[in-house]
Amino acid sequence: MSENSNIFETLGVRTIVNAKGPATRLSGGIMRPEVAGAMARASHHCVDMAELQAAASRNIRGRKLATWRPALRPACCWHRLPA
């Protein structure tokens, strides 16, 4: 399969026009090229996911981009992060 081929076409799965916006049922959202590139580069390595989540949280906290709101936290994130 070439890099430009459509994996869904290869699998016999039809693609759709998503008029709803980001929704897991509709395969999430379309990623920006820099995000897809970062994911492709990261896919060549294995890491401890809890350590990665903690590092991402520290990065976000350092940028002051997010406000912690317990009621809005996903269920997977209820553990305490290191200070």
C-alpha positions in Angstrom: 0.0 0.0 0.0 1.4 3.4 -0.9 1.7 6.3 1.5 -1.1 8.2 -0.4 -3.6 5.3 -0.6 -6.8 5.4 1.3 -6.7 2.7 4.0 -10.5 2.8 4.3 -10.9 2.1 0.6 -8.5 -0.8 0.9 -10.7 -2.2 3.7 -13.9 -1.6 1.8 -15.1 1.0 4.3 -16.9 4.1 2.8 -15.8 7.6 3.8 -18.4 10.1 4.8 -18.8 13.9 5.0 -18.7 14.8 8.7 -21.1 17.8 9.2 -21.3 17.3 13.0 -17.7 18.3 14.0 -15.3 16.2 16.1 -17.2 13.1 17.3 -15.7 9.8 18.2 -18.5 7.9 16.4 -17.4 9.7 13.2 -13.7 8.9 13.8 -12.9 12.1 15.8 -11.6 15.1 13.9 -9.2 15.6 11.1 -5.7 16.3 12.4 -3.6 19.2 11.4 -0.5 18.1 9.4 1.9 19.0 12.2 -0.1 16.8 14.7 -0.1 13.8 12.3 3.6 14.3 11.8 4.3 14.3 15.5 2.2 11.2 15.9 4.1 9.5 13.1 7.4 10.4 14.7 6.2 9.2 18.1 5.0 5.9 16.7 8.6 4.8 16.4 9.1 4.6 20.2 7.5 3.0 23.2 6.9 5.0 26.4 5.1 4.5 29.7 1.7 6.2 29.1 1.3 7.5 32.7 4.7 9.1 32.4 3.7 10.7 29.0 0.4 11.9 30.5 2.2 13.5 33.4 4.8 15.2 31.1 2.0 16.5 28.9 0.1 17.8 32.0 3.3 19.6 33.2 3.7 21.2 29.8 0.1 22.4 29.7 0.3 23.6 33.3 3.5 25.5 32.4 1.8 27.3 29.5 -1.3 28.2 31.6 -3.5 27.0 28.8 -5.9 24.9 30.9 -7.8 25.5 34.1 -8.3 22.4 36.2 -12.0 21.6 36.7 -12.7 18.2 38.3 -16.2 18.0 36.9 -14.8 18.2 33.3 -11.9 15.8 33.7 -12.2 12.5 31.7 -12.6 9.4 33.9 -9.2 8.1 32.8 -7.5 11.2 34.4 -8.7 11.1 38.1 -5.3 9.9 39.5 -3.0 12.5 41.1 -0.3 13.9 38.9 3.1 14.6 40.4 3.8 18.2 41.4 
